[in-house]
């Protein structure tokens, strides 16, 4: 697993970090629908995982997680849900916001390499884009239920639904839109980077 980056990789890492900050500090990367938001920050995470491997995905995912926590306090685009959770327990709110995004970035880095080795980089890029969105939602909602499931706030949101039904109905359209957008954009960008030979060719098949 690559742990050291050259100049080219550091420049790309800085560019992706800047995009995450722009998306977090401005309305351009977040679209609120009810208590949840559709975020575009999952795309830089996917691109980092594709181009820089699991460590790159971890770094960008961790940055997204940190900025997501700061949004609980109105730094950047305010998160309504985050503000409530931080008021209940700031430490648990940090864990719920940070860990899922960091873990997402790390895992999709391994997913890209694994899928690309049995197929090609283009397929790996599309699959990575999908899982960047899917795992972000899965981990985020799982952490919400594990850490805040017994609070009056989350109990009110659940309305008596079991955990699986609650997650499916609660994220709804938001999650589907994130998955579609992330799959398409990450796939196209990753394919372009591979065609330009800016990332290693992991595939056994020609692209």
VOBA-1610 file (N, C-alpha, C; in pm, whole numbers, padded with zeros to 5 digits, always signed):
BEGIN
Unk+00085-00119+00000Unk+00000+00000+00000Unk+00089+00124+00000Unk+00065+00213-00093Unk+00149+00331-00109Unk+00130+00428+00006Unk+00243+00463+00071Unk+00236+00557+00184Unk+00314+00685+00159Unk+00391+00690+00051Unk+00467+00809+00018Unk+00423+00861-00118Unk+00409+00992-00128Unk+00364+01053-00252Unk+00474+01140-00310Unk+00485+01138-00444Unk+00576+01227-00512Unk+00511+01363-00535Unk+00580+01449-00609Unk+00530+01585-00633Unk+00396+01584-00704Unk+00382+01498-00807Unk+00257+01491-00882Unk+00141+01450-00793Unk+00165+01350-00709Unk+00061+01302-00620Unk+00023+01406-00515Unk+00124+01479-00464Unk+00097+01582-00364Unk+00016+01697-00423Unk+00045+01731-00549Unk-00031+01837-00615Unk-00177+01795-00630Unk-00199+01671-00673Unk-00335+01621-00688Unk-00405+01614-00553Unk-00334+01571-00450Unk-00391+01564-00316Unk-00434+01703-00269Unk-00348+01803-00295Unk-00382+01940-00258Unk-00502+01992-00334Unk-00511+01959-00462Unk-00624+02002-00544Unk-00754+01940-00493Unk-00751+01811-00462Unk-00871+01745-00412Unk-00911+01799-00274Unk-00810+01829-00192Unk-00840+01888-00060Unk-00906+02025-00077Unk-00858+02102-00174Unk-00916+02235-00199Unk-01061+02221-00247Unk-01088+02122-00330Unk-01225+02101-00378Unk-01316+02063-00262Unk-01268+01977-00172Unk-01348+01939-00056Unk-01380+02061+00029Unk-01282+02149+00048Unk-01305+02270+00128Unk-01403+02365+00061Unk-01392+02379-00071Unk-01486+02464-00144Unk-01627+02409-00130Unk-01641+02277-00149Unk-01773+02213-00136Unk-01829+02228+00006Unk-01740+02230+00107Unk-01786+02236+00246Unk-01816+02378+00291Unk-01740+02475+00239Unk-01754+02613+00286Unk-01850+02696+00202Unk-01895+02640+00091Unk-01988+02713+00004Unk-02109+02624-00024Unk-02217+02682-00074Unk-02338+02602-00105Unk-02321+02512-00227Unk-02209+02523-00299Unk-02196+02452-00426Unk-02186+02301-00409Unk-02141+02254-00294Unk-02120+02111-00278Unk-02224+02042-00193Unk-02322+02115-00144Unk-02423+02057-00055Unk-02561+02105-00094Unk-02653+02012-00105Unk-02791+02045-00139Unk-02882+01984-00033Unk-02941+02070+00050Unk-03021+02021+00162Unk-03159+01976+00115Unk-03197+01857+00161Unk-03332+01805+00140Unk-03378+01751+00274Unk-03463+01826+00344Unk-03505+01786+00478Unk-03388+01791+00574Unk-03382+01698+00670Unk-03274+01699+00768Unk-03141+01650+00711Unk-03144+01584+00596Unk-03023+01534+00533Unk-02983+01623+00416Unk-02860+01600+00366Unk-02810+01677+00253Unk-02750+01584+00149Unk-02762+01624+00024Unk-02688+01557-00083Unk-02553+01625-00092Unk-02446+01549-00080Unk-02312+01608-00082Unk-02233+01559-00202Unk-02152+01647-00258Unk-02064+01612-00369Unk-01925+01573-00320Unk-01900+01584-00190Unk-01767+01556-00137Unk-01728+01409-00150Unk-01823+01324-00174Unk-01790+01183-00194Unk-01714+01162-00325Unk-01725+01256-00419Unk-01657+01243-00547Unk-01506+01266-00532Unk-01460+01375-00466Unk-01316+01387-00442Unk-01258+01269-00364Unk-01337+01212-00273Unk-01290+01093-00200Unk-01266+00979-00298Unk-01361+00957-00389Unk-01346+00850-00487Unk-01226+00874-00578Unk-01209+00998-00623Unk-01096+01030-00712Unk-00964+01010-00639Unk-00957+01050-00512Unk-00836+01029-00433Unk-00806+00880-00420Unk-00909+00800-00396Unk-00890+00656-00384Unk-00843+00595-00515Unk-00896+00645-00626Unk-00858+00594-00758Unk-00715+00632-00793Unk-00681+00758-00773Unk-00552+00808-00818Unk-00440+00790-00717Unk-00476+00787-00588Unk-00373+00788-00483Unk-00381+00668-00390Unk-00476+00578-00415Unk-00485+00457-00335Unk-00556+00476-00203Unk-00554+00372-00119Unk-00626+00378+00009Unk-00582+00492+00101Unk-00452+00522+00104Unk-00405+00631+00191Unk-00456+00765+00142Unk-00454+00785+00010Unk-00509+00909-00045Unk-00656+00922-00015Unk-00731+00812-00031Unk-00873+00814+00003Unk-00895+00843+00150Unk-00811+00784+00235Unk-00821+00807+00379Unk-00798+00954+00413Unk-00698+01017+00352Unk-00667+01157+00381Unk-00783+01248+00341Unk-00833+01232+00220Unk-00942+01318+00173Unk-01071+01286+00249Unk-01095+01158+00278Unk-01212+01122+00357Unk-01205+01182+00497Unk-01086+01181+00557Unk-01070+01238+00691Unk-01093+01389+00690Unk-01045+01455+00584Unk-01069+01598+00573Unk-01217+01627+00561Unk-01286+01550+00480Unk-01431+01566+00467Unk-01500+01545+00601Unk-01457+01442+00675Unk-01516+01416+00806Unk-01496+01530+00903Unk-01375+01586+00903Unk-01346+01699+00993Unk-01432+01820+00957Unk-01439+01852+00829Unk-01518+01967+00786Unk-01668+01942+00810Unk-01710+01817+00796Unk-01850+01783+00824Unk-01883+01809+00970Unk-01788+01779+01058Unk-01811+01807+01201Unk-01818+01958+01226Unk-01730+02034+01162Unk-01731+02179+01180Unk-01862+02240+01132Unk-01925+02175+01033Unk-02053+02225+00983Unk-02162+02216+01090Unk-02141+02131+01190Unk-02236+02124+01302Unk-02243+02256+01377Unk-02135+02334+01368Unk-02126+02462+01439Unk-02134+02581+01344Unk-02179+02555+01222Unk-02198+02664+01128Unk-02074+02708+01055Unk-01966+02630+01064Unk-01846+02660+00986Unk-01867+02604+00846Unk-01885+02691+00751Unk-01925+02647+00618Unk-02076+02639+00612Unk-02128+02539+00542Unk-02272+02521+00529Unk-02324+02450+00654Unk-02413+02516+00728Unk-02463+02459+00853Unk-02540+02330+00828Unk-02510+02229+00910Unk-02585+02104+00907Unk-02688+02107+01020Unk-02816+02105+00983Unk-02922+02109+01084Unk-02917+01988+01176Unk-02904+01869+01118Unk-02894+01749+01199Unk-02767+01752+01284Unk-02656+01791+01224Unk-02530+01796+01296Unk-02535+01889+01415Unk-02602+02003+01400Unk-02612+02099+01509Unk-02687+02037+01628Unk-02792+01961+01599Unk-02869+01896+01705Unk-02785+01788+01773Unk-02715+01708+01694Unk-02634+01600+01750Unk-02519+01656+01833Unk-02456+01763+01787Unk-02346+01823+01861Unk-02396+01883+01993Unk-02517+01931+01994Unk-02574+01985+02118Unk-02601+01872+02218Unk-02635+01754+02166Unk-02660+01639+02253Unk-02529+01585+02311Unk-02430+01563+02224Unk-02301+01511+02268Unk-02196+01546+02163Unk-02113+01648+02187Unk-02015+01692+02087Unk-01916+01583+02047Unk-01869+01504+02144Unk-01769+01400+02111Unk-01829+01294+02020Unk-01947+01245+02056Unk-02011+01143+01973Unk-02048+01199+01836Unk-02084+01327+01832Unk-02113+01390+01703Unk-01988+01392+01615Unk-01871+01417+01676Unk-01746+01413+01600Unk-01720+01273+01545Unk-01736+01172+01630Unk-01716+01035+01586Unk-01811+01000+01473Unk-01937+01039+01487Unk-02039+01006+01387Unk-02013+01076+01254Unk-01953+01193+01258Unk-01926+01267+01136Unk-01791+01229+01074Unk-01692+01201+01158Unk-01555+01182+01109Unk-01526+01039+01066Unk-01553+00943+01153Unk-01512+00805+01127Unk-01572+00747+00999Unk-01703+00763+00972Unk-01758+00706+00848Unk-01690+00757+00722Unk-01655+00886+00719Unk-01594+00944+00598Unk-01450+00896+00582Unk-01375+00889+00693Unk-01238+00840+00686Unk-01235+00693+00643Unk-01322+00613+00702Unk-01330+00471+00668Unk-01374+00451+00524Unk-01465+00533+00478Unk-01512+00528+00340Unk-01395+00546+00244Unk-01315+00651+00266Unk-01202+00678+00178Unk-01101+00565+00175Unk-01073+00509+00292Unk-00977+00399+00299Unk-01026+00276+00223Unk-01151+00238+00246Unk-01204+00115+00188Unk-01221+00125+00036Unk-01266+00241-00014Unk-01286+00250-00159Unk-01152+00247-00233Unk-01044+00284-00163Unk-00912+00270-00224Unk-00879+00124-00250Unk-00912+00038-00154Unk-00892-00105-00173Unk-00990-00162-00277Unk-01112-00109-00277Unk-01212-00155-00374Unk-01165-00126-00516Unk-01112-00005-00540Unk-01066+00029-00674Unk-00957-00067-00720Unk-00860-00090-00635Unk-00750-00179-00674Unk-00800-00321-00699Unk-00888-00369-00612Unk-00938-00505-00626Unk-01018-00524-00754Unk-01111-00432-00781Unk-01194-00444-00900Unk-01111-00425-01027Unk-01018-00330-01024Unk-00936-00301-01142Unk-00849-00419-01180Unk-00801-00494-01080Unk-00713-00607-01109Unk-00786-00721-01177Unk-00914-00736-01149Unk-00990-00844-01214Unk-01065-00795-01338Unk-01063-00664-01362Unk-01131-00609-01478Unk-01040-00507-01545Unk-01066-00380-01525Unk-00977-00274-01572Unk-01002-00147-01493Unk-00921-00046-01514Unk-00931+00077-01436Unk-01062+00151-01457Unk-01116+00143-01578Unk-01242+00213-01604Unk-01356+00153-01523Unk-01368+00021-01527Unk-01470-00045-01447Unk-01446-00018-01299Unk-01320-00025-01257Unk-01286+00003-01119Unk-01327+00143-01077Unk-01314+00239-01167Unk-01349+00378-01135Unk-01499+00395-01114Unk-01579+00333-01201Unk-01725+00342-01185Unk-01770+00273-01057Unk-01714+00156-01030Unk-01750+00082-00908Unk-01709+00162-00784Unk-01592+00223-00790Unk-01543+00303-00677Unk-01634+00422-00651Unk-01679+00486-00758Unk-01771+00598-00742Unk-01900+00557-00674Unk-01951+00441-00714Unk-02074+00391-00651Unk-02051+00364-00502Unk-01945+00293-00470Unk-01923+00255-00331Unk-01883+00373-00244Unk-01823+00475-00302Unk-01792+00594-00224Unk-01920+00655-00167Unk-02025+00658-00250Unk-02154+00711-00204Unk-02227+00611-00115Unk-02228+00484-00157Unk-02302+00382-00082Unk-02246+00363+00059Unk-02114+00348+00070Unk-02054+00326+00201Unk-02064+00449+00289Unk-02054+00568+00229Unk-02069+00690+00307Unk-02207+00693+00375Unk-02310+00662+00299Unk-02446+00659+00355Unk-02461+00548+00458Unk-02413+00428+00424Unk-02426+00314+00515Unk-02356+00340+00647Unk-02231+00387+00641Unk-02155+00412+00764Unk-02213+00528+00844Unk-02256+00633+00774Unk-02311+00751+00840Unk-02437+00714+00917Unk-02528+00642+00853Unk-02654+00607+00917Unk-02633+00502+01027Unk-02541+00408+01005Unk-02512+00309+01109Unk-02457+00376+01233Unk-02364+00470+01214Unk-02307+00543+01327Unk-02414+00626+01398Unk-02507+00683+01320Unk-02615+00761+01379Unk-02699+00674+01473Unk-02733+00555+01427Unk-02816+00466+01508Unk-02739+00411+01627Unk-02613+00376+01609Unk-02534+00320+01718Unk-02506+00423+01827Unk-02477+00545+01787Unk-02435+00647+01883Unk-02549+00732+01937Unk-02653+00750+01857Unk-02763+00839+01899Unk-02900+00772+01891Unk-02901+00641+01868Unk-03028+00572+01848Unk-03125+00580+01964Unk-03074+00597+02085Unk-03161+00603+02203Unk-03204+00744+02240Unk-03160+00843+02163Unk-03198+00981+02195Unk-03339+01011+02147Unk-03403+01107+02211Unk-03539+01145+02171Unk-03541+01194+02027Unk-03433+01261+01986Unk-03427+01316+01850Unk-03434+01205+01745Unk-03348+01105+01757Unk-03345+00997+01658Unk-03469+00909+01671Unk-03514+00886+01794Unk-03637+00808+01812Unk-03755+00876+01742Unk-03757+01009+01748Unk-03863+01083+01679Unk-03852+01070+01529Unk-03728+01069+01477Unk-03709+01051+01333Unk-03750+00912+01288Unk-03723+00813+01371Unk-03754+00675+01334Unk-03904+00650+01332Unk-03977+00709+01423Unk-04121+00690+01427Unk-04163+00545+01445Unk-04084+00470+01519Unk-04118+00331+01545Unk-04072+00233+01441Unk-04008+00279+01333Unk-03960+00189+01227Unk-03841+00108+01275Unk-03825-00012+01220Unk-03703-00088+01250Unk-03585-00021+01181Unk-03464-00061+01218Unk-03344+00009+01172Unk-03332+00011+01019Unk-03352-00104+00955Unk-03336-00111+00810Unk-03439-00026+00737Unk-03564-00036+00778Unk-03670+00044+00715Unk-03646+00193+00737Unk-03599+00228+00855Unk-03569+00368+00883Unk-03461+00422+00791Unk-03352+00346+00776Unk-03242+00392+00691Unk-03288+00408+00547Unk-03361+00308+00496Unk-03406+00312+00356Unk-03500+00430+00331Unk-03596+00450+00420Unk-03693+00558+00399Unk-03635+00694+00430Unk-03540+00700+00523Unk-03486+00828+00565Unk-03391+00887+00461Unk-03300+00804+00409Unk-03205+00856+00311Unk-03269+00868+00173Unk-03357+00772+00139Unk-03439+00781+00019Unk-03372+00833-00105Unk-03433+00939-00160Unk-03388+00999-00285Unk-03247+01053-00273Unk-03213+01106-00155Unk-03080+01163-00135Unk-02971+01063-00170Unk-02983+00944-00113Unk-02880+00842-00134Unk-02875+00798-00280Unk-02990+00781-00342Unk-02994+00738-00483Unk-02927+00841-00573Unk-02958+00968-00552Unk-02896+01074-00633Unk-02746+01076-00613Unk-02701+01067-00487Unk-02557+01066-00460Unk-02489+00950-00530Unk-02549+00832-00525Unk-02488+00714-00587Unk-02479+00729-00738Unk-02585+00778-00801Unk-02585+00795-00946Unk-02481+00898-00990Unk-02482+01014-00924Unk-02389+01121-00961Unk-02245+01078-00936Unk-02219+01018-00821Unk-02083+00976-00787Unk-02034+00867-00881Unk-02121+00772-00915Unk-02082+00664-01006Unk-02042+00719-01142Unk-02124+00807-01196Unk-02099+00859-01331Unk-01974+00948-01334Unk-01970+01047-01245Unk-01858+01143-01249Unk-01726+01077-01211Unk-01726+00997-01106Unk-01602+00930-01066Unk-01555+00834-01174Unk-01650+00764-01236Unk-01613+00672-01343Unk-01551+00743-01462Unk-01611+00853-01502Unk-01559+00927-01617Unk-01423+00990-01587Unk-01410+01049-01469Unk-01282+01113-01433Unk-01173+01007-01416Unk-01207+00897-01347Unk-01108+00791-01330Unk-01064+00731-01463Unk-01158+00713-01554Unk-01125+00659-01687Unk-01034+00755-01762Unk-01061+00885-01750Unk-00977+00985-01817Unk-00836+00985-01759Unk-00825+00977-01628Unk-00693+00972-01564Unk-00616+00849-01607Unk-00686+00737-01619Unk-00621+00613-01661Unk-00576+00622-01807Unk-00662+00677-01893Unk-00628+00691-02034Unk-00508+00784-02053Unk-00497+00884-01966Unk-00385+00978-01973Unk-00261+00923-01903Unk-00273+00800-01853Unk-00163+00732-01784Unk-00115+00810-01661Unk-00211+00873-01594Unk-00179+00946-01472Unk-00196+00858-01348Unk-00250+00738-01368Unk-00260+00641-01260Unk-00213+00506-01314Unk-00163+00418-01228Unk-00115+00288-01276Unk-00228+00207-01339Unk-00193+00126-01437Unk-00289+00038-01501Unk-00291-00094-01425Unk-00393-00111-01339Unk-00403-00232-01259Unk-00468-00347-01334Unk-00537-00316-01443Unk-00619-00417-01509Unk-00540-00521-01583Unk-00600-00641-01591Unk-00541-00749-01672Unk-00587-00740-01815Unk-00699-00665-01834Unk-00754-00653-01968Unk-00715-00518-02024Unk-00702-00508-02154Unk-00668-00381-02217Unk-00785-00287-02206Unk-00755-00157-02196Unk-00859-00057-02182Unk-00870+00027-02309
//
